[in-house]
Amino acid sequence: MDTLECTSPSRFVTVGFSNGAVVARMAEADGRLYGYIVNTDAAEASVEVHGLPAGATDLVTGRPLASRLRLAPYEMVSFAANGKGI
């Protein structure tokens, strides 16, 4: 059985958007910055992300995270970047 060990507990900090349906949160752990952006509404949402950490990559696709996102209803995008940024 594989075991997941969290070496440094972190709390996600909410960062704001002007669009109330989209929520973004970030946390630092082990020298990396992790985050997610989620559409909490039943309608599609488009957002522009300002202050995105340099080198942020989508954790699912491995591609650089775009600064403009179109999110389907209840869609979530997770990302990681090196360094600190909160």
MINU-748294 format. One record per residue (C-alpha): residue number from 1; residue in one letter; chain; x, y, z. Coordinates in nm, 2 decimals. Layout:
BEGIN
<seq = NUM&type = A&mol = A&X = X&Y = Y&Z = Z>
...
// end
This chain:
BEGIN
<seq = 1&type = M&mol = A&X = 0.00&Y = 0.00&Z = 0.00>
<seq = 2&type = D&mol = A&X = 0.13&Y = 0.35&Z = -0.09>
<seq = 3&type = T&mol = A&X = 0.14&Y = 0.60&Z = 0.19>
<seq = 4&type = L&mol = A&X = 0.10&Y = 0.98&Z = 0.16>
<seq = 5&type = E&mol = A&X = 0.29&Y = 1.18&Z = 0.42>
<seq = 6&type = C&mol = A&X = 0.23&Y = 1.55&Z = 0.47>
<seq = 7&type = T&mol = A&X = 0.56&Y = 1.70&Z = 0.60>
<seq = 8&type = S&mol = A&X = 0.45&Y = 2.05&Z = 0.65>
<seq = 9&type = P&mol = A&X = 0.09&Y = 2.12&Z = 0.72>
<seq = 10&type = S&mol = A&X = -0.04&Y = 2.43&Z = 0.54>
<seq = 11&type = R&mol = A&X = -0.36&Y = 2.62&Z = 0.52>
<seq = 12&type = F&mol = A&X = -0.50&Y = 2.75&Z = 0.20>
<seq = 13&type = V&mol = A&X = -0.55&Y = 3.12&Z = 0.18>
<seq = 14&type = T&mol = A&X = -0.84&Y = 3.26&Z = -0.02>
<seq = 15&type = V&mol = A&X = -0.74&Y = 3.51&Z = -0.28>
<seq = 16&type = G&mol = A&X = -1.01&Y = 3.72&Z = -0.44>
<seq = 17&type = F&mol = A&X = -1.18&Y = 3.77&Z = -0.78>
<seq = 18&type = S&mol = A&X = -1.43&Y = 4.03&Z = -0.87>
<seq = 19&type = N&mol = A&X = -1.65&Y = 3.75&Z = -0.99>
<seq = 20&type = G&mol = A&X = -1.82&Y = 3.60&Z = -0.68>
<seq = 21&type = A&mol = A&X = -1.88&Y = 3.26&Z = -0.84>
<seq = 22&type = V&mol = A&X = -1.51&Y = 3.18&Z = -0.88>
<seq = 23&type = V&mol = A&X = -1.29&Y = 3.11&Z = -0.58>
<seq = 24&type = A&mol = A&X = -0.91&Y = 3.09&Z = -0.57>
<seq = 25&type = R&mol = A&X = -0.70&Y = 2.96&Z = -0.29>
<seq = 26&type = M&mol = A&X = -0.32&Y = 2.91&Z = -0.24>
<seq = 27&type = A&mol = A&X = -0.09&Y = 2.74&Z = 0.01>
<seq = 28&type = E&mol = A&X = 0.29&Y = 2.70&Z = 0.05>
<seq = 29&type = A&mol = A&X = 0.44&Y = 2.36&Z = 0.13>
<seq = 30&type = D&mol = A&X = 0.79&Y = 2.23&Z = 0.10>
<seq = 31&type = G&mol = A&X = 0.91&Y = 2.53&Z = -0.09>
<seq = 32&type = R&mol = A&X = 0.64&Y = 2.52&Z = -0.35>
<seq = 33&type = L&mol = A&X = 0.32&Y = 2.71&Z = -0.40>
<seq = 34&type = Y&mol = A&X = 0.00&Y = 2.52&Z = -0.46>
<seq = 35&type = G&mol = A&X = -0.34&Y = 2.65&Z = -0.56>
<seq = 36&type = Y&mol = A&X = -0.67&Y = 2.59&Z = -0.72>
<seq = 37&type = I&mol = A&X = -0.93&Y = 2.80&Z = -0.89>
<seq = 38&type = V&mol = A&X = -1.29&Y = 2.67&Z = -0.89>
<seq = 39&type = N&mol = A&X = -1.62&Y = 2.78&Z = -1.04>
<seq = 40&type = T&mol = A&X = -1.88&Y = 2.74&Z = -0.77>
<seq = 41&type = D&mol = A&X = -2.17&Y = 2.82&Z = -1.00>
<seq = 42&type = A&mol = A&X = -2.40&Y = 2.63&Z = -1.24>
<seq = 43&type = A&mol = A&X = -2.31&Y = 2.87&Z = -1.52>
<seq = 44&type = E&mol = A&X = -1.98&Y = 2.90&Z = -1.71>
<seq = 45&type = A&mol = A&X = -1.74&Y = 3.16&Z = -1.58>
<seq = 46&type = S&mol = A&X = -1.45&Y = 3.35&Z = -1.74>
<seq = 47&type = V&mol = A&X = -1.18&Y = 3.50&Z = -1.52>
<seq = 48&type = E&mol = A&X = -0.84&Y = 3.67&Z = -1.57>
<seq = 49&type = V&mol = A&X = -0.59&Y = 3.58&Z = -1.31>
<seq = 50&type = H&mol = A&X = -0.35&Y = 3.86&Z = -1.19>
<seq = 51&type = G&mol = A&X = -0.04&Y = 3.79&Z = -0.99>
<seq = 52&type = L&mol = A&X = -0.01&Y = 3.43&Z = -1.11>
<seq = 53&type = P&mol = A&X = 0.32&Y = 3.28&Z = -0.97>
<seq = 54&type = A&mol = A&X = 0.59&Y = 3.26&Z = -1.23>
<seq = 55&type = G&mol = A&X = 0.62&Y = 2.91&Z = -1.38>
<seq = 56&type = A&mol = A&X = 0.27&Y = 2.80&Z = -1.25>
<seq = 57&type = T&mol = A&X = 0.17&Y = 2.47&Z = -1.42>
<seq = 58&type = D&mol = A&X = -0.16&Y = 2.29&Z = -1.43>
<seq = 59&type = L&mol = A&X = -0.13&Y = 1.98&Z = -1.21>
<seq = 60&type = V&mol = A&X = -0.34&Y = 1.77&Z = -1.44>
<seq = 61&type = T&mol = A&X = -0.20&Y = 1.86&Z = -1.79>
<seq = 62&type = G&mol = A&X = 0.15&Y = 1.97&Z = -1.69>
<seq = 63&type = R&mol = A&X = 0.11&Y = 2.28&Z = -1.91>
<seq = 64&type = P&mol = A&X = 0.17&Y = 2.64&Z = -1.81>
<seq = 65&type = L&mol = A&X = -0.14&Y = 2.78&Z = -1.65>
<seq = 66&type = A&mol = A&X = -0.30&Y = 3.05&Z = -1.86>
<seq = 67&type = S&mol = A&X = -0.38&Y = 3.39&Z = -1.71>
<seq = 68&type = R&mol = A&X = -0.73&Y = 3.38&Z = -1.87>
<seq = 69&type = L&mol = A&X = -0.95&Y = 3.09&Z = -1.78>
<seq = 70&type = R&mol = A&X = -1.29&Y = 2.98&Z = -1.90>
<seq = 71&type = L&mol = A&X = -1.44&Y = 2.74&Z = -1.64>
<seq = 72&type = A&mol = A&X = -1.73&Y = 2.51&Z = -1.70>
<seq = 73&type = P&mol = A&X = -1.99&Y = 2.49&Z = -1.42>
<seq = 74&type = Y&mol = A&X = -1.82&Y = 2.35&Z = -1.10>
<seq = 75&type = E&mol = A&X = -1.49&Y = 2.31&Z = -1.29>
<seq = 76&type = M&mol = A&X = -1.17&Y = 2.33&Z = -1.09>
<seq = 77&type = V&mol = A&X = -0.81&Y = 2.39&Z = -1.20>
<seq = 78&type = S&mol = A&X = -0.52&Y = 2.31&Z = -0.97>
<seq = 79&type = F&mol = A&X = -0.17&Y = 2.44&Z = -1.01>
<seq = 80&type = A&mol = A&X = 0.18&Y = 2.44&Z = -0.86>
<seq = 81&type = A&mol = A&X = 0.48&Y = 2.67&Z = -0.89>
<seq = 82&type = N&mol = A&X = 0.83&Y = 2.69&Z = -0.73>
<seq = 83&type = G&mol = A&X = 0.89&Y = 2.94&Z = -0.46>
<seq = 84&type = K&mol = A&X = 0.68&Y = 3.15&Z = -0.23>
<seq = 85&type = G&mol = A&X = 0.40&Y = 3.38&Z = -0.34>
<seq = 86&type = I&mol = A&X = 0.13&Y = 3.44&Z = -0.09>
// end
